[in-house]
């Protein structure tokens, strides 16, 4: 009995991987063994960076809020403590957006906390 390989599935898997390698430079885009390694590494970076993106945005929001409240002689920690005690249900993303785009509204929040 001849050896049976699942050729159609193997070919489809390779085609899918090479499709993910589209746009890579040199042999990374069209040689199976090189493309497979490049795609696997790229996918692992993509997974890791989706997690890092969340941390980086939180850091950005904190920096923006801190810069905005410094104008009103408060620190970030004092501001956030007052926000939580007052029961204001705005997250850091919303507060940073207000601080950047709606300074009057942000000033009203700061004034209500003092």
C-alpha angles and dihedrals in degrees: 000000000000121000111262120220125182093235098165093054093045091050091048091051091051092046091052092050093048089050089056089051092058110130096026118129126253121337091349089083103048113018110086100217094045094042092049092056093044093049094047091051091046092051092050090052090048091054093047094046094051085064094043092050091065092052093047094051092049089052090050093050091049091050091050094048091047092051091049097049093046087071088064096048096257132117124229093251093050090049095049092045090053091046091054094044091049090050097237106167098209119122126219093263092056093043092051090049091051091048092052103037107021108037093165092056091046090050089053090054092049091048091051089054096051 
